[in-house]
Amino acid sequence: MKKKIFGLLLVFAAFYASAQQIIPYSYNQYQRLNRSLYSLDTRFHTSLKPVIGDDTIITRQLDSLLMSGTDQTRHSWVSRKLFNEHLVEINREDYTVYMDFLPDFQIGRDFSHAITTWNNTRGYQIGGTIGKKFSFYSSGFENQARFNNYLNNYINTKNIIPGMTNDKFFYEIPRRKIKDWAYATAIINYTANKYFTFTLGHDKNFIGDGYRSTLLSDVSAAYPYFKITTTLGNVKYMMMWAQFQDPASPQLSYDNGFRKKWGAFHYLDWNVTNRLSLGFFDSIIWQDADEKGKRGFDVSYLNPVIFLRTVEGMNNSPDNALLGLTVKYKLFNNGTVYGQLALDEFTAKEVFKGKGYWANKSAVQLGLKGFDAFKVTNLNYLVEFNTARPFTYSQRTSILNYGNYAEALAHPMGANFREFLTIWNYQLGRWGFYGQGNYAQYGLNENGENFGKDINESYFTRKQDYGYETTGGLKTNFYYLDGRISYLLNPKYNLRFELGGIMRTEKNSLGIDRTSQITFGLRSTFRNIYQDF
C-alpha cells in the first residue's frame, strides 16, 4: 500500500521534511493527492488552497514517504543532488532550510503561424521552518520568451504575461516579439495552535475542488494578502484581506504606480460527514482612490465574522459584492462530485420573468473527479462544466470589478460562456502522462455592443437592460487539446524533461484561428501557467 501511495505523492514528498508546512498550489501536483484528500476515511478540507500541512493527514504521510522515496543506490554527491536532494538542504532541530535553482527551458514550434517559440526562465525557490510554528516559502523567476501567436496577441492587447506581470519593454516597443518579465512569490506562515493559523503572503489563493473556480482562482498575478484560518472541529473558516492592481484604469499619479483596489474575503467550509461538505463564501472589492481623493483600506470590512454584504449596504453600496456556495460529495470510493454557485448581482423576480435581465449575474460549476479510474492505479481524472452569465464579475469600472492585474479573479474566460473540460493524469514511476480537452462557447462583442464577456469593460456600456442570454453576441466556438509526456529527474523541485503539444481552435462567423504547437524542455517549479483560453 505504501508503494502505491508513493507513486501518487512522489512529487509532493519534495515539499515536506519533518515540520515543513507550506505546500504551494498547482493543480497538476495536487491532483496526485486525490487518494488521500478524497478518502472516505477522512474529513480533509480540500477546497482551500494552498494547503498548510500542519493540521492535515498529509503531514504524516509525506514525512514517512520522504525516506521511502529516496533512491539509496545513488551514493555520490552529484547523483544525490541531481536526482534526490535539494541543491542546499539544512536540517537542524530548531530550523530547516532548503534552496533550489529552478530552470524552465523550452523550445517549440507554432506550426500554424510558422513561429519558433522558446522560453528561458531562471528561477529559485527557498523554504523552511523556524521552530515548530513558523514556516516560509519564496520563489522568483527572471524570464524571456517568444510565445505562440494567440498568446502573443493576448499579451500585446493587455500588456500582461498571463498570470504573472507586465512586459518590461511594452511601452518602449509595444509589439516587440520577445517578452521580458520578472515574477516572485513569498509566504510567511505562523501556526499559533491547532485552532489558528496566520499567513502573510504575496502569492495566489484558490477556493474549490475543481480545475477552475467561479469564486477565487489562481488565474491572475500574485498579490499581497493577510489571511487568518480557524479550525474548529469539522469547520474551517478563512478570512483574508488583499490588495489588487488595475493597469487598465488611468493612473491618478505616476508616482503611485498602477491604481490599487482592496478585497475582503470570508469562506467557511463545513465537513458535514465524511462524504458531504458545504462551503459558504462572500467577498467585497473596493477601490483605493478616485479622482476626488483617497479612500484606502476600509476598516469597516476588518471584522472577520461580520457579513460583508451587510457592511457594504451600510456604506451606501459603493462596492462590489460577491456571494458563493460550494458543495462536495464523495459519491463512491474513488470518485467525488463537486460544484459551485456564484452570485454577483441577483434579482429573483427578474429571473422568473425569463427576459434575460442584464443584472442577473451568476456562475455555476459542476464536476466529477477521482483516482484509479477503471481500476488502473494512479490514473486520475476530472470532468467539469463551468458557465457564467453575461456581465458576471464586471462593474461600473475595472477598478471595481472582480479582477486583478487586468485578468479575472475567477474563470479566465471572464463571463458569457459555457465550458466543458476533462483532464486525465497517469503516473508510472517517474514517467508522467497528461491529457486535457476543452470545449467552450462564448459571446464576443459584436457591432460595437458590449455583450458582457470582458470583465474589464464597464457594464454601463451595454445598450439595453433585457435580452442577454449566455453565449449571446458573436457566438464563438473554442476547442483545446493539450498532451504532455514527462520524465521526473528530481522530485524535490519537480525537475523533469517534458514533451508537450497543444491544438487550439477559435471559430466564429468572422473566421477561424488555429494553433498547432509542439514543445520540448527541461522544466521545474510548481507554477500554474494557464494557456487554455
C-alpha positions in Angstrom: 0.0 0.0 0.0 2.8 2.4 0.8 4.4 1.8 -2.6 1.0 2.8 -4.3 0.7 5.9 -2.2 4.3 6.9 -3.0 3.6 6.6 -6.7 0.9 9.3 -6.2 2.9 11.5 -3.9 6.4 11.3 -5.4 6.5 14.9 -6.3 4.9 16.1 -3.1 7.4 14.4 -0.9 9.7 17.2 -2.1 7.8 19.8 -0.1 7.7 18.1 3.3 10.6 17.4 5.6 10.0 17.0 9.2 7.9 20.1 10.2 7.6 21.9 6.8 4.1 23.3 6.4 3.6 25.2 3.1 2.6 23.2 0.1 2.4 25.7 -2.9 -0.6 25.1 -5.1 -0.5 23.6 -8.6 -3.4 21.6 -10.0 -1.1 19.1 -11.7 0.7 18.3 -8.5 -2.3 18.4 -6.0 -4.4 16.0 -8.1 -1.8 13.3 -7.3 -3.0 13.5 -3.7 -6.6 12.6 -4.6 -6.4 9.2 -2.9 -5.5 10.9 0.4 -7.5 14.1 0.1 -10.8 12.5 -1.0 -10.6 9.3 1.0 -13.9 8.2 2.7 -12.0 7.8 5.9 -11.1 11.5 6.3 -12.7 14.9 6.5 -10.0 16.9 5.0 -10.9 20.5 3.9 -10.0 20.1 0.2 -11.4 23.4 -1.1 -8.9 25.7 0.5 -5.6 26.0 -1.3 -2.6 26.3 -0.9 -2.6 23.7 1.9 -0.9 24.5 5.2 0.1 21.0 6.2 0.4 21.1 9.9 -3.2 20.1 10.7 -3.7 17.5 7.9 -3.2 13.9 7.2 -0.7 14.9 4.5 1.8 15.8 7.2 2.4 12.3 8.5 2.2 10.7 5.0 4.7 13.0 3.4 7.1 12.7 6.3 7.2 8.9 6.0 7.2 8.8 2.3 10.2 11.1 2.0 12.5 8.5 3.3 10.9 5.6 1.4 11.2 7.7 -1.8 15.0 8.2 -1.6 17.0 6.1 -4.0 19.6 4.5 -1.8 21.5 3.2 -4.8 22.8 6.7 -5.6 25.7 7.5 -3.2 27.7 10.2 -4.9 27.1 13.8 -4.1 26.4 14.7 -7.7 23.9 11.9 -8.1 22.1 12.8 -4.9 21.8 16.5 -5.9 20.7 15.7 -9.4 18.1 13.0 -8.6 17.0 13.1 -5.0 18.0 16.1 -3.0 17.7 19.9 -2.8 20.6 21.9 -4.0 21.1 23.2 -0.5 19.4 21.4 2.4 19.9 22.1 6.1 18.0 20.2 8.8 18.6 21.2 12.4 16.5 20.6 15.5 15.2 24.1 15.7 15.1 25.1 12.0 15.2 23.8 8.4 16.2 25.5 5.2 16.3 24.3 1.6 17.2 26.1 -1.7 17.0 25.1 -5.4 17.7 26.5 -8.8 14.6 26.3 -10.9 15.2 26.2 -14.7 12.4 26.3 -17.3 14.0 26.0 -20.7 11.7 25.2 -23.6 12.0 25.2 -27.4 8.9 24.7 -29.7 7.2 25.5 -32.9 3.9 27.1 -33.7 3.3 25.3 -37.0 0.1 27.2 -37.8 1.8 30.6 -37.8 5.4 29.5 -38.6 6.8 30.8 -35.3 9.7 29.2 -33.4 8.8 29.5 -29.7 11.1 29.4 -26.8 11.2 30.1 -23.1 14.3 31.0 -21.0 13.5 31.1 -17.3 16.0 31.1 -14.4 14.3 30.8 -11.0 14.9 29.9 -7.4 12.9 28.5 -4.5 13.8 28.8 -0.8 11.8 27.4 2.0 11.9 26.1 5.5 10.8 26.3 9.1 11.8 28.2 12.3 10.9 26.2 15.4 7.6 24.3 15.2 5.3 27.3 14.4 7.0 29.4 11.7 7.4 28.3 8.1 8.3 30.3 5.0 8.5 29.8 1.2 9.6 32.1 -1.6 10.2 31.7 -5.4 11.4 34.1 -8.1 11.9 33.9 -11.8 13.6 36.0 -14.5 12.1 35.3 -17.9 12.5 35.9 -21.6 10.2 34.2 -24.1 8.8 34.1 -27.6 5.2 33.0 -27.4 2.9 31.4 -30.0 0.6 33.6 -32.0 -2.5 33.7 -29.8 -0.6 34.2 -26.5 1.5 36.9 -28.2 -1.8 38.7 -29.3 -3.2 38.4 -25.8 0.0 39.9 -24.3 0.0 42.8 -26.8 -3.6 43.6 -26.1 -3.4 43.5 -22.3 0.3 44.1 -21.7 0.1 41.2 -19.2 2.0 37.9 -19.3 -0.8 35.5 -18.4 -1.0 35.0 -14.6 2.2 36.9 -13.9 3.0 40.6 -14.6 3.6 43.2 -17.4 6.1 43.0 -20.2 9.1 45.2 -19.2 9.5 46.7 -22.6 5.9 47.1 -23.6 5.9 50.9 -23.5 9.2 51.2 -25.4 8.4 48.7 -28.1 4.6 47.8 -27.8 4.6 45.0 -30.3 8.1 43.6 -29.5 8.1 39.8 -30.3 10.4 38.8 -27.4 8.8 39.3 -24.0 10.8 40.0 -20.8 9.5 39.9 -17.3 10.2 39.0 -13.7 8.0 37.3 -11.2 8.2 36.4 -7.5 6.1 35.0 -4.6 6.6 34.8 -0.9 4.7 33.3 2.1 5.3 33.5 5.8 3.1 31.3 8.0 2.6 31.2 11.8 0.6 28.4 13.3 -0.3 29.6 16.8 -2.1 26.4 17.9 -4.4 23.8 16.5 -7.1 26.4 16.1 -5.4 29.4 14.5 -3.1 29.9 11.5 -1.9 33.3 10.3 -0.4 33.8 6.8 1.2 36.8 5.2 1.9 36.4 1.6 2.5 37.7 -1.9 1.0 34.9 -3.9 -2.3 33.4 -5.1 -5.2 31.6 -3.5 -7.7 29.1 -4.8 -11.2 28.1 -3.5 -12.8 24.9 -4.8 -12.3 21.3 -5.7 -12.1 21.7 -9.5 -9.7 22.8 -12.1 -11.5 26.1 -12.5 -13.1 28.2 -9.8 -16.0 30.5 -10.1 -15.2 32.1 -6.7 -11.4 32.6 -6.3 -8.8 31.1 -8.6 -5.0 31.3 -9.3 -5.5 32.8 -12.8 -4.3 36.3 -12.2 -1.0 37.7 -11.0 0.2 37.2 -7.4 -1.0 39.8 -4.9 -0.2 40.8 -1.2 -2.6 39.4 1.4 -3.1 38.6 5.0 -5.1 35.5 5.9 -6.4 34.0 9.2 -7.6 30.4 9.1 -9.5 29.0 12.0 -10.3 25.3 12.5 -13.0 24.2 15.0 -13.9 20.5 14.7 -15.3 19.9 11.3 -15.4 23.6 10.4 -12.6 25.6 8.8 -13.1 29.3 8.4 -10.9 31.6 6.3 -10.7 35.4 6.5 -8.5 37.2 4.0 -7.7 40.8 3.1 -5.8 41.5 -0.1 -4.7 44.4 -2.3 -5.0 44.1 -6.1 -3.8 46.3 -9.0 -5.6 47.5 -12.2 -3.3 48.5 -15.0 -6.3 49.2 -17.2 -7.5 52.2 -15.1 -5.9 55.6 -15.8 -3.2 56.3 -13.3 -4.0 59.2 -11.0 -0.3 59.8 -10.4 2.8 58.3 -12.0 4.4 58.3 -8.5 1.8 55.9 -7.2 2.1 53.3 -10.0 -0.9 51.2 -11.2 -4.1 52.0 -9.4 -5.0 49.8 -6.5 -8.1 48.2 -5.1 -8.8 46.2 -2.0 -10.6 42.9 -1.3 -12.0 41.2 1.8 -13.0 37.5 1.7 -14.7 35.1 4.0 -15.0 31.4 3.4 -16.5 28.7 5.7 -16.0 25.1 4.9 -18.1 22.6 6.8 -17.5 18.8 6.6 -21.0 17.7 7.5 -20.0 14.0 7.2 -17.1 12.0 5.8 -18.9 12.3 2.4 -20.6 15.7 2.4 -19.0 19.1 2.6 -20.7 22.5 2.3 -19.0 25.9 1.9 -20.2 29.5 2.2 -18.3 32.4 0.5 -18.6 36.2 0.4 -16.3 38.9 -0.8 -16.1 42.7 -1.3 -14.0 44.7 -3.7 -13.5 48.4 -3.3 -11.2 51.0 -5.0 -8.4 52.6 -3.2 -8.9 56.1 -4.6 -10.8 58.0 -7.2 -10.3 61.4 -8.9 -11.7 63.2 -5.8 -9.4 61.6 -3.2 -8.0 58.5 -1.5 -10.2 56.1 0.4 -7.6 53.5 1.4 -8.3 50.4 3.4 -11.9 50.5 4.7 -11.8 49.3 8.4 -15.5 48.6 8.3 -14.5 45.4 6.5 -12.0 44.4 9.1 -14.2 42.4 11.4 -13.6 38.8 10.5 -17.0 37.4 11.4 -19.4 40.0 10.0 -21.5 39.5 6.8 -19.7 41.7 4.2 -22.8 42.3 2.2 -24.4 44.0 5.2 -21.5 46.3 5.7 -21.4 47.1 2.0 -25.1 48.2 2.3 -24.3 50.4 5.3 -21.6 52.1 3.2 -24.3 53.2 0.8 -23.5 50.3 -1.6 -20.4 51.8 -3.4 -18.6 48.5 -3.6 -18.7 45.1 -5.5 -20.1 42.2 -3.5 -20.0 38.5 -4.5 -21.7 35.6 -2.7 -20.9 31.9 -3.2 -21.7 28.4 -2.3 -19.6 25.2 -2.7 -20.6 21.6 -2.3 -18.7 18.3 -2.3 -20.0 14.8 -2.1 -17.8 11.6 -2.1 -20.1 9.6 -4.4 -18.1 6.4 -4.2 -14.7 5.2 -3.0 -12.7 6.8 -5.8 -15.0 9.5 -7.1 -16.2 12.9 -5.8 -18.8 15.2 -7.3 -18.4 18.9 -6.6 -20.0 22.2 -7.5 -20.1 25.9 -7.0 -22.6 28.8 -7.3 -21.5 32.4 -7.5 -24.0 35.3 -7.3 -22.7 38.7 -8.3 -26.0 40.6 -8.6 -29.3 38.9 -8.4 -32.9 39.9 -8.7 -35.2 37.0 -8.1 -38.3 38.4 -9.8 -36.3 39.1 -13.0 -35.1 35.5 -13.1 -38.6 34.2 -13.1 -39.6 36.6 -15.8 -37.1 34.9 -18.1 -36.4 38.1 -20.1 -32.6 38.0 -19.9 -32.1 40.8 -17.4 -28.5 42.1 -17.6 -28.0 42.2 -13.8 -28.9 38.6 -13.1 -25.2 37.8 -12.8 -24.3 34.3 -11.8 -21.8 31.5 -12.4 -22.1 27.7 -11.9 -19.7 24.8 -11.7 -20.4 21.1 -11.7 -17.7 18.4 -11.8 -16.6 14.9 -11.1 -13.1 13.9 -10.1 -11.3 10.9 -8.7 -8.4 8.4 -8.9 -7.7 4.9 -10.0 -10.1 5.2 -12.9 -11.1 1.8 -14.5 -9.2 0.2 -11.6 -5.9 1.5 -13.0 -3.7 2.6 -10.1 -2.5 6.2 -10.3 -4.9 7.1 -13.2 -6.6 10.4 -12.0 -9.4 12.0 -13.8 -11.6 15.2 -13.8 -14.7 16.1 -15.8 -16.1 19.6 -15.3 -18.7 22.1 -16.6 -18.5 25.8 -16.0 -20.7 28.7 -17.1 -21.2 32.4 -16.3 -23.9 34.7 -17.4 -23.1 38.0 -19.2 -21.6 40.8 -17.1 -20.8 38.5 -14.2 -17.8 39.8 -12.3 -17.9 43.2 -14.2 -18.7 46.5 -12.6 -19.1 50.2 -13.2 -15.3 50.5 -13.9 -12.5 48.0 -14.0 -11.1 49.4 -10.7 -14.2 47.8 -9.0 -14.5 44.6 -11.0 -13.7 41.1 -9.7 -10.3 41.1 -11.3 -6.6 41.7 -10.6 -3.9 42.9 -13.0 -6.3 43.1 -15.9 -7.2 39.4 -15.5 -10.0 37.5 -13.8 -10.0 36.5 -10.1 -12.3 33.6 -11.1 -12.5 32.0 -14.5 -10.0 33.0 -17.3 -12.8 33.4 -19.9 -14.4 36.1 -17.8 -18.2 35.8 -18.4 -20.8 35.0 -21.0 -19.5 31.4 -21.7 -20.2 27.7 -21.3 -17.3 25.4 -20.9 -16.8 21.6 -20.8 -13.4 20.1 -19.9 -11.7 16.9 -18.9 -8.2 16.2 -17.6 -6.5 12.8 -17.2 -3.2 12.1 -15.4 -1.3 8.9 -15.1 1.9 8.4 -13.1 4.1 5.3 -13.7 7.2 5.6 -11.5 9.0 8.7 -12.7 7.0 8.8 -16.0 4.1 11.2 -16.2 1.3 11.4 -18.8 -1.2 14.3 -19.0 -4.1 14.8 -21.3 -6.7 17.7 -21.4 -9.6 18.6 -23.6 -11.7 21.7 -23.5 -14.8 22.8 -25.5 -16.3 26.2 -24.8 -18.8 28.5 -26.4 -18.9 32.2 -25.6 -20.2 35.5 -27.0 -17.9 38.3 -28.0 -18.8 41.9 -28.6 -20.5 42.5 -31.9 -21.2 45.6 -33.9 -19.8 47.8 -31.1 -22.1 46.3 -28.5 -20.9 45.1 -25.1 -22.3 41.6 -24.6 -20.7 41.1 -21.2 -17.7 38.8 -21.7 -14.9 41.1 -20.9 -15.0 41.9 -17.2 -12.8 44.9 -17.7 -15.4 46.7 -19.7 -18.0 48.8 -17.8 -21.5 47.4 -17.7 -22.7 50.9 -18.3 -21.7 50.5 -22.0 -24.5 47.9 -22.5 -27.2 49.0 -25.0 -30.2 47.5 -23.2 -31.4 46.0 -19.9 -33.0 42.8 -21.3 -32.4 40.2 -23.8 -29.0 38.9 -22.6 -28.5 35.2 -22.8 -25.4 33.2 -22.1 -23.2 33.0 -25.3 -25.1 35.9 -26.8 -23.3 38.2 -29.2 -20.7 37.0 -31.7 -21.1 33.3 -30.9 -17.6 31.7 -30.8 -16.6 28.0 -30.5 -13.4 27.2 -28.7 -11.6 23.8 -28.9 -8.4 23.0 -27.0 -6.3 19.8 -26.7 -3.2 19.5 -24.5 -1.0 16.4 -24.2 2.3 16.0 -22.3 4.8 13.2 -21.5 7.4 13.9 -18.8 10.2 12.1 -17.1 10.9 13.2 -13.5 14.5 13.8 -12.7 14.3 15.2 -9.2 11.0 15.2 -7.2 12.4 17.8 -4.7 11.7 20.6 -7.2 9.8 18.8 -9.9 12.7 18.8 -12.4 11.7 17.0 -15.5 12.1 16.5 -19.2 8.8 17.3 -20.8 7.5 16.9 -24.4 4.1 18.6 -25.0 1.7 19.6 -27.7 -1.4 21.7 -28.0 -4.1 22.2 -30.6 -6.3 25.3 -30.2 -9.1 26.5 -32.5 -11.3 29.6 -32.1 -14.1 29.8 -34.7 -16.9 32.2 -35.4 -18.6 33.8 -38.3 -15.7 36.2 -38.8 -13.1 33.5 -39.3 -11.0 30.7 -37.8 -7.8 31.0 -35.8 -5.9 27.7 -35.3 -2.8 26.9 -33.4 -0.8 23.7 -33.5 2.3 23.7 -31.3 4.8 21.3 -30.0 7.4 22.0 -27.2 10.2 20.2 -25.5 12.2 21.3 -22.5 13.9 20.9 -19.2 11.3 22.2 -16.7 10.8 22.7 -12.9 8.7 24.6 -10.5 5.1 24.1 -9.3 3.6 27.1 -11.0 0.2 27.0 -12.8 0.7 28.7 -16.1 -2.6 28.8 -18.0 -2.8 28.8 -21.7 -6.2 27.1 -22.2 -8.3 30.2 -23.0 
